[in-house]
Every structure is written in structure tokens, then in C-alpha cells.
Amino acid sequence: MSRSSTSGGGTALLLVAAGTGSRLGAETPKQYLCIAGQPVIRHAVARLTPEVDLIQPVGDAEPIAAALAGLAYLPVVPGGATRQDSVRAGLEALAPYAPDVVLVHDAARPFVPPGTVAALLAALEQVPGAIPAVPVADTLKRGGANGQIIETVPRAGLYRAQTPQAFRFPLLLALHRAAPVGATDDAAILEAAGHAVALVAGDEQNIKLTYKEDLVRLERVLMGALIPRVGTGYDVHALTEGRKLILCGIEVPHDRGLAGHSDADVGIHALCDAIYGALAEGDIGRHFPPSEASWKDADSARFLRHAAGRIAARGGVLANADITLVCERPKITPHAPDMIARLAGIMGVEPGRISVKATTSEKLGFTGRMEGIAAQAVATVLVPG
């Protein structure tokens, strides 16, 4: 982060990402699972970054760095044996920055609705703590060990707590340093010490990923917040002697290759143009001018990584890409699975989002005369509205 440790003030986000997510039953901790094309933790940070001055993650540094690549945050602090221990470790790491306010947020909550943070900060003008919460609507039953109901619990005045929870930083730090073990959330620590904690309106879409069913619910929420944008691309290169034939990121055996300033990969070039078009960011020549010597004979995978990075920078996700190669020879179908795997790997998406197919021009035109190869591509990108 850019702020110095002596500047003080402002709002800090303490991102709790040390959990293993055992109830979900997945091999990967839930905060690193991908929903709508991005890790859960990245969705959370992307939504809260505009609201805060500092971000302090707590958890394992390596997966956090991979999930938050390109985003600004303070050095990761290792988590503790309990959530309470992890929060205290994060607060201690934030102490030199002396923020006025700290938002404590579970990394497994990727969708923080607009207005939530503003409501929390407004409440802190009157009380030292505030949390978003949703009234309990269902009838509550207390069950026994035998699976039978013991009693019906009155639901009047009961709420389901959510995060981020907001606190005046100096108080929360002091209370954590003195608090006994056993608090399930940070509001409970203030409550136990006799401090007021306000309730602000939560949202049913502020879902914490806990069970497998939550993956489907969150996918619907996150995809629903994104707008589809479609771009098209087209490229053509002449066949020439003395060059390898590179198509969609792999070398295809052939007696000639494609002429061009870079490796002349028409498939990747068309796909890049489709992505840039969907984002309204020009074409591949704008980002990588052929007049620059540094791109001579360059691996076109570099261009596609850049295009994929532009999607991520906009908070978006690639929904799908469809590339059609137009040539008489070589035959593309035997190589299509490897091309799909290569493109998916470059872009960091599952192969099911990529299609590569081929057609001929029925021996008409330059492709029919086997003078060159053409490619066209369509990309659908989902970006915040």
C-alpha cells in the first residue's frame, strides 16, 4: 500500500482469510474457490477496495498473493488457531498505521451490497461498533441429541449477523488484547465489555460461502451483477517458408509458417482483438504496435495474457470465447483439444469456456489457394455495470 505507517487515520479493512472451509467439503479452502471466474476472496477485495484506505489480509501468504495479484494490500499476516486469534493478529499488524476505523470482513463473503459500508460508518458516529444484520424470518427450533425438538425459540428481536463489521480501531484493538477466548465475532467482544453495537440493514445477498449450495446462490448473485459485452476479432497472415506454424498457442506440423512481426498466431491475435473490442479498448495494434522492435518474433501468448489482465482489471470475467480458423491445410481438428487447453491456461479459465474450430473456404480466395490462414473470434466478457 502507498500510505506510510506514520500517516494515521482513515479506514482499514481486516480481511480474515485463514479458514479451511471444512463444512464445504472441498479440497481448496472456500475463499480461494472460483465463482464467476474469480476467487471468492478477490471478489470481496474488489468490492471493498474503493471504501477503504488500507487492506490487511490474514491467512496463508502464497494463496492470497495468487488470488489478489495486481491488487494493493499490506503484507499478509499468518492466521491463528481461532478466528479470534487471527483478528487479533491483523489488528496488531494494523496498529502502526493507526486507522480510525477498521472493517473486519470474512474473505468467504464475496458480495458486499452497495451502501453497506456507508451505513456502518454512519452508525459509528454514534456508537463504537456496528454490524450488518438480517432479521430472522423462519421459526426457530432447538433440537436435542436424539434429533427431536426440545423447544420452539421465539424469533422476535433475533438477527443473523453478517460482515463487514465496523469498529473504532483503538477500542477494538484494546478489547482484543484483553478479551478471553471464545468470541464468535468481534461484536461479541464489544458487547461483553459493555459497549453499544448498532445494527444496520444487512442483505440476503451478502452470503457467506459455507455449504455447497452456497456456490450456486453466489454464482447467481455475482453473475447477475455483471453485464455481458461481446467483441469480435479477425486476423490474417500469409504462409511463408522458413517459419514454424503457431496457431492458438501451439506449434502445428506443416511445411510453412505464417509471416508476421510476432509469431503471427492468427488465432490468438483474433481472440485478443475480440477481447479488446468487448472492453472497448481498441485492438491488438494499439497495445502492441508492430512498429516496435521489442515485439519482433514475440510469443503471442504475451498478448493474450495482457488481454486477460485487462478483463481482470475491469473486475470482469471471460464468459466464453469462440475461435474459427479458416484454412485448407493443415487439418485443425486433431490439434483443437491442445489449442483449447493452451488458450485456457494462458487466460486462467476452465477449458469449457473456450472453443476452437476450423472451416475451409471451399478452395476460394487466398485461403483456398493456401496462400494464408485467417481467423475470426468472438468473446463474451462480463463486467460490472
WOZI-V864850 format. One record per residue. PHI is phi in whole degrees, -180 to 180 (none if undefined). D_FIRST is the distance of its C-alpha to the first C-alpha in Angstrom with 1 decimal. Layout:
BEGIN
phi=PHI d_first=D_FIRST
phi=PHI d_first=D_FIRST
END
This chain:
BEGIN
phi=none d_first=0.0
phi=-89 d_first=3.7
phi=-72 d_first=5.8
phi=-82 d_first=8.2
phi=-73 d_first=10.0
phi=-106 d_first=13.0
phi=-74 d_first=12.3
phi=70 d_first=13.2
phi=79 d_first=14.4
phi=84 d_first=13.3
phi=-118 d_first=13.1
phi=-112 d_first=11.3
phi=-106 d_first=12.2
phi=-102 d_first=13.7
phi=-99 d_first=14.7
phi=-88 d_first=17.9
phi=-131 d_first=18.6
phi=-98 d_first=20.9
phi=-72 d_first=24.2
phi=-99 d_first=26.7
phi=66 d_first=28.4
phi=-63 d_first=31.9
phi=-68 d_first=33.6
phi=-75 d_first=32.6
phi=77 d_first=34.4
phi=-99 d_first=32.2
phi=-69 d_first=31.3
phi=-88 d_first=27.7
phi=-52 d_first=25.7
phi=-58 d_first=25.7
phi=-70 d_first=22.0
phi=-106 d_first=22.0
phi=-67 d_first=25.2
phi=-93 d_first=25.1
phi=-130 d_first=26.3
phi=53 d_first=26.9
phi=86 d_first=25.5
phi=-137 d_first=22.1
phi=-60 d_first=21.1
phi=-53 d_first=21.4
phi=-62 d_first=17.9
phi=-69 d_first=16.5
phi=-57 d_first=18.7
phi=-61 d_first=17.4
phi=-67 d_first=13.7
phi=-60 d_first=14.8
phi=-75 d_first=16.9
phi=-96 d_first=14.7
phi=-53 d_first=11.5
phi=-65 d_first=13.4
phi=-95 d_first=14.5
phi=-131 d_first=11.4
phi=-103 d_first=8.6
phi=-137 d_first=6.8
phi=-127 d_first=8.0
phi=-116 d_first=9.7
phi=-78 d_first=12.1
phi=-128 d_first=15.3
phi=156 d_first=17.8
phi=-85 d_first=18.6
phi=-63 d_first=15.8
phi=-65 d_first=17.8
phi=-67 d_first=18.7
phi=-65 d_first=15.4
phi=-61 d_first=13.9
phi=-66 d_first=16.9
phi=-74 d_first=16.8
phi=-107 d_first=13.2
phi=-53 d_first=13.3
phi=90 d_first=11.7
phi=-99 d_first=9.4
phi=-94 d_first=5.6
phi=-161 d_first=5.4
phi=-77 d_first=5.8
phi=-53 d_first=8.9
phi=-67 d_first=11.8
phi=-105 d_first=14.5
phi=-62 d_first=18.1
phi=-78 d_first=20.2
phi=-104 d_first=23.4
phi=-70 d_first=27.0
phi=-129 d_first=26.8
phi=-60 d_first=24.4
phi=-60 d_first=24.9
phi=-64 d_first=23.9
phi=-66 d_first=20.7
phi=-65 d_first=19.7
phi=-62 d_first=20.5
phi=-62 d_first=18.5
phi=-67 d_first=15.4
phi=-64 d_first=16.4
phi=-63 d_first=16.9
phi=-67 d_first=13.5
phi=-83 d_first=12.2
phi=-53 d_first=15.0
phi=-63 d_first=13.5
phi=-88 d_first=11.1
phi=47 d_first=14.4
phi=-68 d_first=13.7
phi=-76 d_first=17.0
phi=-131 d_first=17.0
phi=-126 d_first=15.9
phi=-103 d_first=16.8
phi=-100 d_first=18.0
phi=-133 d_first=18.5
phi=-78 d_first=20.4
phi=-64 d_first=18.9
phi=-85 d_first=22.5
phi=-108 d_first=22.7
phi=-82 d_first=21.5
phi=-120 d_first=23.0
phi=-99 d_first=22.1
phi=-61 d_first=24.5
phi=-57 d_first=23.8
phi=92 d_first=24.4
phi=-64 d_first=23.7
phi=-66 d_first=20.6
phi=-60 d_first=22.4
phi=-66 d_first=25.4
phi=-65 d_first=23.6
phi=-66 d_first=22.0
phi=-65 d_first=25.5
phi=-66 d_first=27.1
phi=-68 d_first=24.9
phi=-70 d_first=26.6
phi=-112 d_first=29.7
phi=-135 d_first=28.9
phi=-82 d_first=26.2
phi=-148 d_first=25.6
phi=-154 d_first=26.0
phi=-136 d_first=26.1
phi=-81 d_first=27.2
phi=-152 d_first=30.5
phi=-119 d_first=33.4
phi=-60 d_first=37.1
phi=-72 d_first=39.0
phi=-103 d_first=41.6
phi=-85 d_first=43.5
phi=-68 d_first=46.2
phi=-104 d_first=45.1
phi=-122 d_first=47.3
phi=-97 d_first=47.1
phi=-103 d_first=48.3
phi=-102 d_first=50.1
phi=-65 d_first=50.2
phi=-87 d_first=53.1
phi=81 d_first=51.2
phi=-108 d_first=53.2
phi=-72 d_first=52.1
phi=-92 d_first=52.4
phi=-162 d_first=51.6
phi=-95 d_first=50.1
phi=-96 d_first=47.1
phi=-58 d_first=47.1
phi=-96 d_first=44.0
phi=-59 d_first=44.2
phi=79 d_first=41.1
phi=-95 d_first=39.1
phi=-134 d_first=35.6
phi=-98 d_first=33.3
phi=-76 d_first=29.9
phi=-126 d_first=26.7
phi=-128 d_first=23.0
phi=-74 d_first=20.5
phi=-103 d_first=22.0
phi=-112 d_first=20.8
phi=-146 d_first=21.4
phi=-72 d_first=21.1
phi=-59 d_first=18.7
phi=-57 d_first=20.9
phi=-68 d_first=23.9
phi=-62 d_first=22.5
phi=-62 d_first=21.2
phi=-63 d_first=24.6
phi=-69 d_first=26.5
phi=-64 d_first=24.8
phi=-64 d_first=25.6
phi=-106 d_first=29.2
phi=-74 d_first=29.7
phi=-71 d_first=32.3
phi=-72 d_first=31.5
phi=129 d_first=32.3
phi=-74 d_first=30.2
phi=-88 d_first=29.6
phi=-150 d_first=26.9
phi=-77 d_first=25.1
phi=-61 d_first=27.4
phi=-62 d_first=30.3
phi=-68 d_first=28.9
phi=-67 d_first=29.1
phi=-58 d_first=32.4
phi=-63 d_first=33.9
phi=-90 d_first=33.0
phi=87 d_first=34.7
phi=-96 d_first=31.9
phi=-76 d_first=32.1
phi=-128 d_first=29.9
phi=-87 d_first=30.3
phi=-102 d_first=30.9
phi=-117 d_first=29.6
phi=-63 d_first=30.8
phi=-87 d_first=29.3
phi=-147 d_first=30.0
phi=-63 d_first=32.0
phi=-84 d_first=29.6
phi=-82 d_first=26.8
phi=-88 d_first=28.1
phi=-93 d_first=26.9
phi=-67 d_first=27.7
phi=-129 d_first=30.3
phi=-118 d_first=33.5
phi=-58 d_first=34.5
phi=-62 d_first=35.7
phi=-67 d_first=32.3
phi=-60 d_first=31.2
phi=-66 d_first=33.8
phi=-62 d_first=33.0
phi=-69 d_first=29.2
phi=-59 d_first=30.1
phi=-65 d_first=32.3
phi=-65 d_first=29.8
phi=-71 d_first=26.9
phi=-69 d_first=29.4
phi=-68 d_first=31.0
phi=-88 d_first=27.8
phi=-110 d_first=27.7
phi=-107 d_first=30.1
phi=-75 d_first=31.9
phi=-133 d_first=32.0
phi=-116 d_first=34.4
phi=-130 d_first=34.4
phi=-122 d_first=37.2
phi=-141 d_first=37.3
phi=-146 d_first=40.3
phi=-149 d_first=40.7
phi=-148 d_first=43.7
phi=-140 d_first=44.4
phi=-79 d_first=47.8
phi=-81 d_first=49.0
phi=-146 d_first=49.8
phi=-75 d_first=51.2
phi=83 d_first=49.2
phi=-129 d_first=45.9
phi=-72 d_first=44.5
phi=-95 d_first=44.2
phi=-109 d_first=40.6
phi=-133 d_first=40.4
phi=51 d_first=37.4
phi=87 d_first=35.7
phi=-126 d_first=38.8
phi=-85 d_first=41.7
phi=-109 d_first=44.9
phi=-59 d_first=48.2
phi=-166 d_first=50.2
phi=-79 d_first=52.4
phi=-140 d_first=50.1
phi=-117 d_first=46.4
phi=-101 d_first=44.7
phi=-84 d_first=44.5
phi=174 d_first=41.3
phi=-68 d_first=38.6
phi=-92 d_first=36.3
phi=-80 d_first=37.8
phi=63 d_first=39.2
phi=-75 d_first=38.2
phi=-62 d_first=39.6
phi=-64 d_first=38.3
phi=-68 d_first=34.6
phi=-63 d_first=35.0
phi=-65 d_first=36.6
phi=-66 d_first=34.0
phi=-59 d_first=31.1
phi=-62 d_first=33.1
phi=-64 d_first=33.6
phi=-68 d_first=29.9
phi=-60 d_first=29.0
phi=-65 d_first=31.9
phi=-62 d_first=30.9
phi=-90 d_first=27.5
phi=57 d_first=29.4
phi=-121 d_first=27.5
phi=78 d_first=30.6
phi=-134 d_first=32.0
phi=-63 d_first=31.3
phi=-66 d_first=32.8
phi=-69 d_first=30.3
phi=-87 d_first=27.4
phi=-135 d_first=29.4
phi=-60 d_first=32.3
phi=-66 d_first=35.3
phi=-75 d_first=35.9
phi=-86 d_first=33.1
phi=-62 d_first=34.5
phi=-65 d_first=31.3
phi=-95 d_first=32.2
phi=-65 d_first=35.8
phi=61 d_first=36.7
phi=-68 d_first=33.1
phi=-69 d_first=32.7
phi=-66 d_first=32.2
phi=-58 d_first=30.0
phi=-63 d_first=27.2
phi=-68 d_first=28.0
phi=-69 d_first=28.0
phi=-61 d_first=24.7
phi=-63 d_first=23.3
phi=-62 d_first=25.2
phi=-63 d_first=24.0
phi=-64 d_first=20.4
phi=-68 d_first=21.2
phi=-62 d_first=22.6
phi=-63 d_first=19.4
phi=-63 d_first=17.3
phi=-89 d_first=19.7
phi=72 d_first=19.4
phi=-107 d_first=22.9
phi=-149 d_first=25.2
phi=-78 d_first=28.2
phi=-77 d_first=31.3
phi=-166 d_first=33.7
phi=-138 d_first=34.8
phi=-129 d_first=38.4
phi=-115 d_first=39.6
phi=-117 d_first=43.2
phi=-97 d_first=44.5
phi=-114 d_first=47.8
phi=-165 d_first=50.1
phi=-82 d_first=53.6
phi=-145 d_first=52.5
phi=-77 d_first=50.8
phi=-71 d_first=50.9
phi=-91 d_first=47.4
phi=-52 d_first=48.0
phi=-62 d_first=48.2
phi=-100 d_first=44.8
phi=-58 d_first=43.0
phi=-60 d_first=41.7
phi=-68 d_first=40.0
phi=-63 d_first=38.6
phi=-61 d_first=37.2
phi=-62 d_first=35.6
phi=-66 d_first=34.1
phi=-63 d_first=32.7
phi=-62 d_first=31.3
phi=-65 d_first=29.6
phi=-62 d_first=28.0
phi=-89 d_first=26.6
phi=71 d_first=25.7
phi=-125 d_first=28.3
phi=-73 d_first=31.5
phi=-58 d_first=34.6
phi=-63 d_first=36.3
phi=-91 d_first=34.2
phi=-118 d_first=35.6
phi=-125 d_first=39.2
phi=-129 d_first=40.9
phi=-142 d_first=44.6
phi=-140 d_first=47.2
phi=-149 d_first=50.2
phi=-113 d_first=52.7
phi=-104 d_first=54.2
phi=55 d_first=57.7
phi=64 d_first=58.3
phi=-100 d_first=57.8
phi=70 d_first=55.8
phi=-65 d_first=53.7
phi=-71 d_first=52.3
phi=-66 d_first=55.8
phi=-85 d_first=57.1
phi=59 d_first=54.2
phi=-92 d_first=52.9
phi=-168 d_first=49.4
phi=-128 d_first=47.0
phi=-116 d_first=45.2
phi=-147 d_first=42.5
phi=-129 d_first=41.3
phi=-142 d_first=38.4
phi=-128 d_first=37.3
phi=-128 d_first=33.8
phi=-109 d_first=32.9
phi=-117 d_first=29.3
phi=-103 d_first=28.1
phi=-132 d_first=25.4
phi=-59 d_first=24.4
phi=-73 d_first=26.9
END
